[in-house]
Amino acid sequence: MAEVEAARSGAGGSPEAGTGTGTGTGTGTGWRRPHGPLQRYYGPPVAEMAEAAPDPADINGPHFDPEVFLTKVRSECPLGQLLAREATLGREIRALDSDMQTLLYENYNKFISATDTIRKMKVDFRRMEAEMDDLAANMAAISTSSARVSAALQDRHRRGAQLAGVQALLRKLQSLVEVPGRLRRWAAPGAEPARALRCHARARAVLRHYRHLPSFRAIEDESYAIMADLAQRLRARLRDDTLDPKELTECVEMLLQLEEPPEELCEEFLSHAGARLEAELAALEAELPPSDPSGTAATPPPASDILDFVDRGSSAFVGNLCLLAASYRSLFEGRPGAGGGRLEAFAATLTTRYFELLERRLALERGLGDTSLLVRALDRFHRRLRALLELLPAAGAEAGAALVARAARERVDRYLRALQTFFLGCLGDVRQALAAPRPPGKEGPGLPDLLATLASSILGQLKAVLAYVQLFTAKDVAFASLPYFKGEFCVEAVREGLVVAFVRWLCRTARGFADGPAERGAPAAPPALLLLLARLCLDYEATTISYILTLTDEQFPPQDTGPAMTPGPALCAEARGAAQRLLDHYVQVQGAAVAQMLRKSVETRDWLGTVEPRNVRAVMKRVVEDITAIDVQVGQLFEEGVRRAQSSDSSRRAFSVYSSSRAPGRYAPSYTPSAPMDTHLLSNIQKLFSERIDIFSPVEFNKVSVLTGIIKISLKTLLECVRLRTLGRFGLQQVQVDGHYLQLYLWRFAADERVVQGLLDEVAASAAHRCLDPVPMEHSVVELICERG
């Protein structure tokens, strides 16, 4: 057993197989069979053979060469290894013989069974071959019989077809003989002319083909006579005005089937249809008032709304015109003598008149009314017009689109006028609230409340108008897809023509209260209104204009390549200019009112014969009261502003009748008629070293600047009035007392107290210059009188 096992596991084909132990039975380095006896018998796999290089010395390889193997073994192995190798080969041969016998014994029964099966299959195959030969003989016989039957059937079918043709010919001849009778029955008045036409159309070709035969010619002549009579009746019916479009189309179609001239039928068709459409336009025109070119006659209100008018026009006129166009195309398309653009010219004339009637009706929509009703009417008009343009592209597409655009632009213009009227009404309400008398103890609305109400009302009305106008660009509106409504309408009509135009008109209207001369007898604008409008324009410049333009651009987005738009800063500059002009005018009006009191108080007083002053004049107290009221009024709408740092003794400063830089006691002893001093020269010298006061300079948008402007105008008027008077001693002293009183109270209202001091010094210097006996009052006495007053 050990030898058999060594034979099965030992080296086989290589000379190095038994070099490990010298016996060829070693377990570590001995040659082993790769996969058993069967694999050695059938050889290695094809893949391994392809990968391995050819080796003629490999006893298990496909390229084994015994001579090469023996030569290699004899040259490389000693005698002991050769003997061991011989013994190993003997054992392997005996093992292979044993495996072959075992394999044969295991598969012997299978071999016997396979042999029996093959023998049975050969017998069955021979029997099947015999049956197939019999079947082929039968199929040949059947094929021959089928050919004979098919030939018989074809002959019978041919004879049947000939018989059917003869029968059909007989029926046709019979029907041709019956044609005149049928035509006479169906073409009679009130019968079925359409069936007569179909019958004649079927028989006409056959009769024309065999008209050389006398019998057929007689049938043809009789048929033509009947159809000629039918054509005359259809012609007479065609001239009936009561035909509706469907009956008219049927009548013309039958005449065309009777081979009547197409050009004549075309003219009659258009004439009849035109008369009916003209009647529908006349019915629409009857609803409109007669046109008045002069515009002097009062226009009565329309009997129905615009939507009903458009519905009737669209359903009657436009609908029938679409039917007319479709019928004309189906009847005369491609026929000689019916082209030449007759339908297009015919439809263009009628649609032009229809557009004129619709535009006259739209002109009656002078009020604002319901914008959604107008938009729905224009939408239906555009949809019906678009259906007509699919049939007649040249029926006035541009005119229809222009009509819708003009109607939308006209409504926007009306909204602009409505906004202007609303603004004027709000101003009237504000003026009435400002002028209304107030019962004692009951105050009316203040300027902030009036301003807030005015601004919110205008902005709310503008938003409402934009919401109404936005209906023209809604997504469900058909004409909103027109290029005009995507570009020009949003920019030119709404943004520029409505919003920008209204803002500019508002600024011009507000500025007109300051620029425009008041009509004779017309009440001037109250100062409070000027102040309120100035604040309104300033608010527009700060926030409102930007908000309105942003809102408009969101609701009506402009196109990238659309018309040019007015920039927001330009509108803001106009609003600020209007606010500046109004505020300047307010200062001039209020300064003129205070100056008027001062001028009358100076001109109506006898300054030479006045008594020694004991009190401050009442007009000076009234001036202080008015300035205080103006300060309260301006403070309601404008911020305080910045004042220049005041001196510590502003309210206690000594008022000099000479100059702010000269003490009274210094020049008083020498100020006598015998030794006159040129105070006017001294005053002029002082002006060279003092700041120039611009009386009518533009004011800033704050309370201090406004009050400073009013005070400058008032004191400048007082100065000019004093320069024109001649004063006595007590007159000069009265000016001194009045000036000191004004200085005590007015300095706190001005941006710079030096402005008040400088003007009052000039007043005092002018009074001293115009005084015949310039003896000023003691300053302590002046202070006492002013404190007591």
C-alpha positions in Angstrom: 0.0 0.0 0.0 2.8 2.4 0.7 4.2 1.8 -2.7 0.9 2.4 -4.4 0.4 5.6 -2.4 3.9 6.7 -3.4 3.2 5.9 -7.0 0.0 8.0 -6.9 1.7 11.0 -5.2 5.2 10.9 -6.7 6.9 12.7 -9.6 5.8 11.8 -13.0 7.5 13.7 -15.8 10.2 16.0 -14.7 13.7 15.0 -13.9 13.6 17.0 -10.7 10.6 15.1 -9.4 12.5 12.8 -7.1 15.5 14.8 -6.1 14.2 15.3 -2.5 14.8 11.9 -1.0 16.4 9.9 -3.7 13.5 7.4 -3.7 10.8 9.5 -5.3 8.3 8.9 -2.4 8.9 12.1 -0.4 5.9 14.2 0.8 7.5 17.6 0.6 9.2 17.9 -2.7 7.8 14.9 -4.7 5.9 15.3 -8.0 2.0 15.2 -7.5 -0.7 14.5 -9.9 -2.6 17.7 -10.6 -6.2 16.5 -10.7 -6.3 12.7 -10.7 -6.2 10.0 -13.3 -9.0 11.3 -15.6 -7.3 14.7 -15.9 -4.1 13.1 -16.7 -5.8 11.0 -19.3 -7.7 13.8 -21.0 -4.9 16.3 -20.6 -4.7 19.7 -18.9 -7.3 22.5 -19.6 -7.1 24.4 -22.8 -6.5 27.7 -21.0 -3.6 26.3 -19.1 -2.2 24.8 -22.4 -2.5 28.2 -24.1 -0.8 30.0 -21.2 2.1 27.4 -20.7 5.0 27.4 -23.0 5.5 24.1 -25.1 7.8 21.7 -23.2 8.6 18.4 -25.0 10.2 17.0 -21.7 6.9 17.4 -19.7 5.5 13.9 -19.6 2.0 15.3 -18.8 2.1 18.1 -21.4 0.5 18.0 -24.9 3.9 18.5 -26.5 5.7 15.5 -24.8 8.5 13.9 -26.9 9.8 10.6 -25.4 13.2 10.9 -27.1 13.7 14.4 -25.7 12.6 13.2 -22.2 14.9 10.1 -22.2 17.8 12.2 -23.5 17.3 14.8 -20.7 16.9 12.2 -18.0 20.0 10.2 -19.1 22.1 13.4 -19.2 20.9 14.9 -15.9 20.1 12.0 -13.5 22.6 9.5 -12.0 22.0 5.8 -12.0 20.2 5.7 -8.6 17.6 8.3 -9.7 17.1 6.5 -13.0 16.2 3.3 -11.2 13.9 5.2 -8.8 12.3 6.9 -11.8 11.7 3.6 -13.5 10.0 2.1 -10.4 7.8 5.2 -10.1 6.7 5.0 -13.8 5.8 1.4 -13.4 3.6 2.1 -10.4 1.8 5.0 -12.2 1.1 2.7 -15.2 -0.5 0.0 -13.0 -2.6 2.7 -11.2 -3.9 4.0 -14.5 -4.8 0.5 -15.7 -6.7 0.0 -12.4 -8.6 3.3 -12.8 -9.5 2.5 -16.4 -11.0 -0.9 -15.4 -12.9 0.8 -12.6 -14.3 3.4 -14.9 -15.3 0.8 -17.4 -17.1 -1.4 -14.9 -19.1 1.6 -13.5 -20.4 2.8 -16.9 -20.9 -0.6 -18.6 -24.7 -0.7 -18.0 -25.0 2.8 -19.4 -23.1 1.9 -22.5 -25.5 -1.2 -23.0 -28.6 1.0 -22.5 -27.4 3.7 -24.9 -26.7 1.0 -27.6 -30.3 -0.3 -27.2 -31.8 3.2 -27.4 -29.8 4.0 -30.6 -31.0 0.8 -32.2 -34.7 1.7 -31.4 -34.3 5.2 -32.7 -33.0 3.9 -36.0 -36.1 1.7 -36.4 -38.4 4.6 -35.6 -36.6 6.9 -38.0 -37.0 4.4 -40.8 -40.8 4.1 -40.1 -41.1 7.9 -40.1 -39.3 8.2 -43.4 -41.9 5.8 -44.9 -44.8 7.8 -43.5 -43.3 11.0 -44.9 -43.1 9.5 -48.3 -46.8 8.5 -48.2 -47.7 12.0 -47.0 -45.8 13.7 -49.8 -47.6 11.5 -52.3 -51.0 12.5 -50.8 -50.1 16.2 -50.8 -49.2 16.1 -54.5 -52.6 14.6 -55.3 -54.4 17.2 -53.2 -52.4 20.0 -55.0 -53.5 18.7 -58.3 -57.2 18.6 -57.2 -57.0 22.2 -55.8 -55.6 23.6 -59.0 -58.6 22.1 -60.9 -61.1 23.5 -58.3 -59.4 27.0 -58.3 -59.7 27.2 -62.1 -63.3 26.3 -61.9 -64.0 28.9 -59.2 -62.2 31.6 -61.2 -64.2 30.8 -64.3 -67.4 31.0 -62.3 -66.4 34.4 -60.7 -65.6 35.8 -64.1 -69.0 34.8 -65.4 -70.6 36.3 -62.2 -68.8 39.6 -62.6 -69.9 39.8 -66.2 -73.4 39.2 -65.2 -73.2 41.8 -62.4 -71.8 44.4 -64.8 -74.7 43.7 -67.2 -77.1 44.1 -64.3 -75.4 47.4 -63.1 -75.5 48.8 -66.6 -79.2 48.0 -66.8 -79.8 49.7 -63.5 -77.8 52.8 -64.6 -79.7 52.9 -67.8 -82.9 52.6 -65.8 -81.8 55.4 -63.4 -80.8 57.6 -66.3 -84.2 57.2 -67.8 -85.7 58.1 -64.4 -83.5 61.2 -63.9 -85.9 63.8 -65.5 -88.8 62.5 -63.3 -86.7 62.7 -60.2 -85.4 66.1 -61.0 -88.9 67.4 -61.7 -90.1 66.0 -58.4 -87.2 67.3 -56.3 -86.7 70.6 -58.0 -90.3 71.7 -57.6 -91.0 74.8 -55.5 -90.9 73.9 -51.8 -89.4 70.4 -52.5 -85.8 69.2 -52.0 -83.5 71.1 -54.4 -80.4 69.7 -52.7 -81.4 66.2 -53.7 -82.1 67.3 -57.2 -78.6 68.8 -57.4 -77.0 65.7 -56.2 -79.0 63.6 -58.6 -78.1 65.8 -61.5 -74.4 65.9 -60.5 -74.3 62.1 -60.6 -76.0 61.8 -64.0 -74.3 64.8 -65.7 -71.0 63.1 -66.6 -72.7 60.1 -68.1 -75.2 62.1 -70.1 -72.4 64.3 -71.5 -70.4 61.2 -72.5 -73.2 59.6 -74.4 -75.0 62.7 -75.6 -74.2 61.7 -79.2 -76.9 59.0 -78.8 -80.4 60.5 -79.5 -82.0 58.9 -76.4 -79.3 60.2 -74.0 -79.4 63.7 -75.6 -83.2 63.9 -75.0 -82.7 63.0 -71.3 -79.9 65.5 -71.0 -81.9 68.3 -72.6 -84.9 67.7 -70.4 -82.7 67.6 -67.3 -81.0 70.9 -68.2 -84.3 72.5 -68.7 -85.5 71.5 -65.2 -82.2 72.7 -63.6 -82.4 76.0 -65.5 -85.8 76.6 -64.0 -84.4 75.8 -60.6 -81.5 78.2 -61.1 -84.0 81.0 -62.0 -85.9 80.4 -58.7 -82.6 80.4 -56.7 -81.6 83.7 -58.4 -85.0 85.2 -57.3 -84.5 83.9 -53.8 -81.0 85.3 -53.7 -82.5 88.8 -54.0 -84.7 88.3 -51.0 -83.6 90.6 -48.1 -85.0 88.2 -45.4 -82.4 85.6 -46.1 -80.2 84.8 -43.1 -76.4 84.1 -43.6 -76.9 80.3 -43.6 -79.7 80.4 -46.2 -77.7 82.8 -48.3 -74.7 80.5 -48.3 -76.8 77.5 -49.2 -78.5 79.4 -52.1 -75.1 80.5 -53.5 -73.6 77.0 -53.1 -76.5 75.5 -55.1 -76.1 78.1 -57.8 -72.4 77.3 -58.0 -73.2 73.6 -58.4 -75.5 74.6 -61.3 -72.4 76.1 -62.9 -73.6 79.7 -62.6 -70.8 82.4 -63.2 -68.8 82.7 -60.0 -68.0 86.4 -60.5 -71.7 87.3 -60.6 -72.5 85.2 -57.6 -69.6 86.8 -55.8 -71.0 90.2 -56.3 -74.5 89.2 -55.3 -73.3 87.4 -52.3 -71.3 90.4 -51.0 -74.1 92.8 -51.9 -76.7 90.8 -49.9 -74.4 90.2 -47.0 -73.3 93.9 -47.0 -76.9 95.1 -46.8 -77.5 92.9 -43.7 -74.3 94.1 -42.0 -75.1 97.7 -42.8 -78.5 97.2 -41.1 -76.7 95.9 -38.0 -74.3 98.9 -38.0 -77.3 101.2 -38.4 -78.9 99.6 -35.4 -75.8 100.3 -33.3 -75.6 103.9 -34.6 -79.2 104.4 -33.6 -78.2 103.9 -29.9 -75.7 106.8 -30.1 -76.6 110.5 -29.9 -76.0 112.5 -33.1 -72.4 113.8 -33.4 -72.0 117.5 -32.6 -68.8 118.8 -34.2 -69.1 122.2 -32.3 -69.5 120.4 -29.0 -72.1 123.0 -27.8 -75.0 120.7 -27.5 -75.5 118.7 -24.3 -74.9 115.0 -24.8 -77.6 112.8 -23.3 -76.4 109.8 -21.3 -76.2 106.5 -23.3 -79.2 104.1 -23.1 -77.0 101.1 -22.1 -73.6 100.5 -20.7 -70.5 100.0 -22.8 -70.4 96.2 -22.2 -73.9 95.8 -23.6 -73.0 97.9 -26.6 -69.9 95.9 -27.3 -71.7 92.6 -26.8 -74.4 93.5 -29.3 -71.8 94.7 -31.8 -69.6 91.6 -31.3 -72.4 89.0 -31.5 -74.3 90.6 -34.4 -71.9 92.5 -36.6 -68.5 90.8 -35.9 -70.1 87.4 -35.6 -71.9 87.7 -38.9 -68.8 89.1 -40.6 -66.9 86.1 -39.4 -69.5 83.8 -40.9 -69.5 85.8 -44.1 -65.7 85.5 -44.4 -65.8 81.7 -43.7 -68.7 81.2 -46.2 -67.0 83.3 -48.8 -63.8 81.3 -48.5 -65.5 78.0 -48.7 -67.7 79.1 -51.7 -65.3 81.1 -53.9 -61.8 80.0 -52.8 -59.8 79.1 -55.9 -62.7 79.9 -58.4 -61.8 82.2 -61.3 -63.3 85.7 -61.2 -63.9 85.6 -57.4 -60.5 86.8 -56.1 -58.7 90.1 -56.4 -59.1 91.0 -52.7 -62.8 91.7 -52.9 -63.6 90.2 -49.5 -60.7 92.1 -47.8 -61.7 95.4 -49.2 -65.4 94.7 -48.4 -64.5 93.8 -44.8 -62.1 96.7 -44.3 -64.8 99.2 -45.1 -67.3 97.7 -42.7 -64.8 97.3 -39.8 -63.7 100.9 -40.2 -67.2 102.1 -39.7 -67.7 99.7 -36.8 -64.5 101.1 -35.2 -65.9 104.7 -35.6 -69.1 103.7 -33.9 -67.3 102.1 -31.0 -65.0 105.0 -30.6 -68.1 107.4 -30.5 -69.5 105.1 -27.8 -66.3 105.1 -25.8 -66.2 108.9 -26.0 -69.5 108.9 -24.0 -67.7 107.3 -21.1 -66.8 110.7 -19.7 -67.1 109.7 -16.1 -64.9 107.3 -14.3 -67.7 104.8 -13.7 -66.7 101.1 -13.3 -63.3 100.6 -14.9 -63.7 96.8 -14.7 -66.8 97.1 -17.0 -64.8 99.1 -19.6 -61.9 96.5 -19.4 -64.3 93.6 -19.9 -65.9 95.4 -22.9 -62.6 96.1 -24.5 -61.5 92.5 -23.8 -64.5 91.1 -25.6 -64.1 93.4 -28.5 -60.4 92.4 -28.8 -61.2 88.7 -28.6 -63.9 88.9 -31.3 -61.6 91.0 -33.4 -58.8 88.5 -33.0 -61.2 85.7 -34.3 -62.1 87.9 -37.3 -58.4 88.6 -38.0 -57.7 84.8 -38.2 -60.1 84.8 -41.2 -59.2 88.3 -42.6 -55.7 89.3 -41.6 -56.2 92.7 -43.3 -59.5 93.6 -41.6 -58.0 96.3 -39.3 -55.7 94.7 -36.8 -53.7 97.9 -36.2 -56.9 100.1 -36.0 -58.5 97.7 -33.5 -55.4 97.7 -31.3 -55.1 101.5 -31.6 -58.7 101.8 -30.5 -58.2 99.7 -27.4 -55.0 101.7 -26.6 -56.7 105.1 -27.0 -59.6 103.9 -24.8 -57.1 102.9 -22.0 -55.1 106.1 -22.4 -58.3 108.2 -22.3 -59.3 106.5 -19.0 -55.9 107.1 -17.6 -56.2 110.8 -18.5 -59.6 110.9 -16.8 -58.1 109.5 -13.7 -55.4 112.2 -13.8 -58.0 114.9 -14.0 -59.9 113.1 -11.2 -56.8 113.2 -9.0 -56.3 116.9 -9.7 -59.9 117.6 -8.8 -59.6 115.5 -5.7 -56.5 117.4 -4.7 -58.2 120.8 -5.2 -61.1 119.6 -3.2 -58.8 118.6 -0.4 -57.1 122.0 -0.5 -60.6 123.6 -0.3 -61.3 121.5 2.8 -58.0 122.6 4.3 -58.7 126.2 3.6 -62.2 125.9 5.1 -60.8 124.3 8.2 -58.2 127.0 8.5 -60.7 129.8 8.0 -63.6 128.4 10.1 -64.3 130.4 13.3 -63.4 128.7 16.6 -65.7 128.9 19.6 -63.9 130.0 22.8 -62.3 127.1 24.5 -62.6 124.8 21.5 -59.7 124.3 19.2 -59.9 122.9 15.7 -57.6 120.5 14.0 -54.0 121.5 14.1 -51.7 121.9 11.2 -50.1 118.4 11.7 -53.5 116.8 11.7 -54.5 118.7 8.5 -51.2 117.8 6.9 -51.5 114.1 7.8 -55.1 114.0 6.5 -54.2 115.8 3.3 -51.2 113.5 2.6 -53.0 110.3 3.4 -56.0 111.2 1.4 -53.9 112.0 -1.7 -51.8 108.9 -1.4 -54.8 106.7 -0.8 -56.6 108.1 -3.8 -53.5 107.6 -6.0 -53.2 104.0 -4.8 -56.9 103.4 -5.6 -56.4 104.9 -9.1 -53.3 102.6 -9.7 -55.4 99.6 -8.7 -58.1 100.6 -11.2 -55.6 101.2 -14.0 -53.9 97.8 -13.3 -57.1 96.1 -14.5 -55.9 97.0 -18.1 -52.8 94.8 -17.6 -54.4 91.8 -15.8 -53.3 88.3 -17.0 -56.8 87.2 -18.0 -57.3 90.2 -20.3 -56.6 89.3 -23.9 -55.3 92.7 -25.1 -52.8 92.9 -22.2 -50.5 90.8 -24.4 -50.3 93.6 -27.0 -46.9 95.3 -27.2 -48.4 98.6 -26.3 -49.6 97.4 -22.9 -46.3 95.7 -22.2 -44.3 98.8 -22.9 -45.7 102.2 -23.7 -48.8 101.9 -21.5 -46.9 101.0 -18.4 -44.3 103.8 -18.9 -45.8 106.5 -21.0 -49.4 106.3 -19.9 -49.3 105.2 -16.3 -45.9 106.2 -14.9 -45.2 109.3 -16.9 -48.8 110.3 -17.9 -50.4 109.6 -14.6 -48.0 109.4 -11.6 -45.2 111.7 -12.8 -47.7 114.2 -14.3 -49.8 114.3 -11.1 -46.7 114.9 -8.9 -45.5 117.7 -11.2 -49.0 119.2 -11.4 -49.2 119.0 -7.6 -45.9 120.8 -7.2 -46.9 123.5 -9.8 -50.3 124.0 -8.2 -48.7 124.4 -4.7 -46.1 126.7 -6.1 -48.8 128.7 -7.9 -50.0 130.0 -4.5 -46.6 131.7 -4.3 -45.8 132.6 -7.9 -49.1 133.3 -9.6 -50.6 136.8 -9.2 -53.9 136.6 -7.5 -57.0 137.6 -9.5 -58.7 140.8 -8.7 -61.0 140.3 -5.8 -59.8 136.7 -5.2 -58.9 135.9 -1.7 -55.2 135.4 -1.1 -54.0 132.1 0.3 -53.8 132.1 4.0 -50.2 131.9 5.4 -51.0 128.6 7.2 -51.9 127.0 3.8 -48.5 128.1 2.4 -46.7 126.6 5.3 -48.7 123.4 5.1 -48.1 123.0 1.3 -44.4 123.7 1.8 -44.2 120.9 4.4 -46.2 118.6 2.0 -43.8 119.2 -0.9 -40.8 118.7 1.4 -42.3 115.3 2.6 -42.8 114.4 -1.1 -39.2 115.2 -1.8 -38.0 113.1 1.2 -40.1 109.9 1.0 -43.4 110.0 -0.9 -42.1 110.4 -4.4 -39.7 107.5 -4.0 -42.5 105.3 -2.5 -44.9 106.2 -5.3 -42.5 105.5 -8.1 -41.4 102.2 -6.5 -45.1 101.2 -6.2 -45.8 102.1 -9.8 -42.8 100.2 -11.1 -43.9 97.1 -9.2 -47.4 97.2 -10.5 -46.5 98.3 -14.0 -43.0 96.9 -14.6 -41.2 98.8 -17.4 -39.4 97.0 -20.3 -35.7 97.1 -20.6 -35.9 98.6 -24.1 -38.9 100.8 -23.4 -39.3 104.6 -23.5 -37.3 106.9 -21.3 -38.5 107.5 -17.8 -38.3 110.6 -15.6 -35.7 109.8 -12.8 -36.9 110.1 -9.3 -34.2 112.7 -8.3 -35.6 115.1 -10.9 -39.1 114.9 -9.4 -37.6 115.3 -5.9 -35.8 118.4 -7.1 -39.0 119.9 -8.4 -40.8 119.2 -5.1 -38.0 120.7 -3.1 -38.0 123.8 -5.3 -41.7 124.2 -4.8 -41.3 123.8 -1.0 -38.5 126.4 -1.0 -40.6 128.9 -3.0 -43.6 128.4 -0.7 -41.6 128.8 2.4 -39.9 131.9 1.1 -43.3 133.3 0.1 -44.7 132.5 3.6 -41.8 134.5 5.1 -42.6 137.4 2.8 -46.3 137.3 3.5 -45.9 137.1 7.3 -43.1 139.7 7.2 -45.2 142.0 5.1 -48.1 141.6 7.5 -46.0 142.6 10.5 -44.2 145.3 8.5 -47.6 146.7 7.5 -48.5 147.3 11.1 -45.2 148.9 11.8 -45.4 151.1 8.7 -48.9 152.4 9.6 -47.8 153.0 13.2 -44.9 155.1 12.0 -46.8 157.0 9.2 -49.9 157.9 11.3 -48.0 159.3 14.3 -46.9 162.9 14.8 -43.3 162.4 15.9 -42.6 166.1 16.3 -45.5 166.8 18.7 -45.5 163.5 20.7 -45.4 163.6 24.4 -42.8 162.1 26.6 -43.1 158.3 26.4 -44.5 156.5 29.4 -45.4 153.2 27.9 -44.4 150.9 25.0 -46.7 151.5 22.1 -49.5 148.9 21.6 -48.3 148.1 18.1 -45.0 146.8 19.4 -46.8 144.5 21.8 -48.9 143.3 18.9 -45.8 142.7 16.8 -44.3 140.5 19.6 -47.6 138.6 19.9 -47.8 138.0 16.2 -44.2 136.8 16.0 -44.9 134.5 19.0 -48.0 133.1 17.2 -46.0 132.6 14.0 -43.3 130.8 16.0 -46.0 128.4 17.4 -47.5 127.9 13.9 -44.1 127.1 12.2 -43.1 124.9 15.1 -46.0 122.5 14.4 -44.6 121.5 11.0 -40.9 122.2 11.1 -38.0 121.4 13.4 -36.4 123.9 15.7 -33.2 124.5 13.8 -29.8 125.6 15.1 -29.2 129.0 16.8 -26.0 130.7 17.2 -24.7 130.8 20.7 -26.3 133.7 22.6 -24.5 136.1 24.8 -25.2 136.0 28.6 -26.9 139.4 28.7 -29.0 139.2 25.5 -32.2 140.2 27.2 -30.6 143.0 29.3 -28.5 144.7 26.6 -28.6 148.5 26.7 -30.3 149.8 23.5 -28.4 152.9 22.2 -29.8 155.5 19.9 -26.4 155.9 18.4 -24.7 152.6 17.9 -24.2 149.3 19.6 -20.5 150.2 20.0 -21.1 153.7 21.6 -22.3 154.4 25.0 -25.0 157.1 25.3 -23.2 159.3 27.9 -20.1 159.5 25.9 -21.5 161.6 23.0 -24.6 163.2 24.7 -23.0 166.4 26.1 -21.6 167.3 22.7 -24.7 166.3 20.7 -26.3 169.8 20.5 -27.3 171.9 17.6 -24.4 174.3 18.3 -21.9 171.4 18.0 -23.6 168.9 15.8 -22.0 165.5 15.3 -22.4 163.7 12.0 -24.0 160.5 13.4 -24.9 159.4 9.9 -21.3 159.3 9.0 -20.5 157.4 12.1 -23.2 154.9 11.3 -21.9 154.4 7.8 -18.4 153.8 9.2 -19.8 151.3 11.6 -21.5 149.4 8.7 -18.1 148.9 7.1 -17.0 146.8 10.1 -20.3 144.9 10.6 -21.7 141.9 8.8 -24.0 142.5 5.9 -27.6 141.4 6.5 -29.4 139.9 3.5 -33.1 140.7 4.1 -34.7 138.5 1.4 -32.3 135.5 1.4 -33.8 132.0 1.0 -34.8 130.5 4.3 -34.0 127.0 5.5 -36.5 124.4 6.4 -36.6 125.0 10.1 -38.4 127.2 12.5 -35.5 129.5 13.5 -34.6 130.3 9.9 -38.3 131.2 9.1 -38.7 133.5 12.1 -35.4 135.1 11.4 -36.5 136.0 7.8 -39.8 137.4 9.1 -38.1 139.5 11.8 -35.6 140.9 9.2 -38.4 142.0 6.9 -40.3 143.6 9.7 -37.3 145.5 11.2 -36.1 146.5 7.8 -39.5 148.1 7.1 -39.4 149.9 10.4 -35.9 151.2 9.5 -37.1 152.5 6.1 -40.2 154.2 7.6 -38.1 155.9 10.3 -35.7 157.2 7.7 -38.6 159.1 6.1 -39.9 160.8 9.2 -38.7 163.9 11.2 -38.7 163.4 14.9 -38.6 165.5 18.0 -36.9 164.7 21.3 -39.8 162.7 22.6 -40.3 161.0 19.3 -36.7 159.8 19.5 -37.2 158.6 23.0 -40.3 156.7 22.0 -38.3 155.0 19.2 -35.7 154.2 21.9 -38.4 152.6 24.2 -40.0 150.7 21.4 -36.7 149.4 20.1 -35.6 148.2 23.5 -38.9 146.4 24.0 -38.5 144.6 20.7 -35.0 143.6 21.6 -36.1 142.1 24.9 -38.5 139.7 23.1 -37.4 139.2 19.5 -33.8 138.0 20.0 -35.0 134.6 21.2 -36.7 133.9 17.9 -33.8 134.7 15.6 -31.0 132.3 14.6 -28.4 135.0 15.5 -29.2 137.8 18.0 -26.8 140.1 16.3 -29.2 140.3 13.4 -31.9 141.8 15.6 -29.4 144.0 17.4 -27.9 145.3 14.2 -31.2 146.2 12.6 -32.5 147.9 15.8 -29.2 149.8 16.1 -29.7 151.0 12.5 -33.3 152.1 13.4 -32.0 154.0 16.4 -29.2 155.6 14.4 -31.7 156.7 11.7 -34.1 158.1 14.3 -31.2 160.1 15.9 -30.2 161.3 12.5 -33.7 162.5 11.7 -34.3 164.0 15.2 -34.2 167.8 15.6 -33.3 167.5 19.3 -31.5 164.2 19.7 -31.6 163.8 23.5 -31.9 160.1 24.4 -33.7 158.8 27.5 -31.7 157.3 30.3 -31.3 153.6 29.9 -32.6 152.8 33.4 -35.8 154.7 32.6 -36.1 152.8 29.3 -35.8 149.5 31.1 -38.3 150.5 33.7 -40.9 151.5 31.1 -40.3 148.2 29.1 -40.6 146.0 32.2 -43.7 147.9 33.3 -45.2 147.5 29.8 
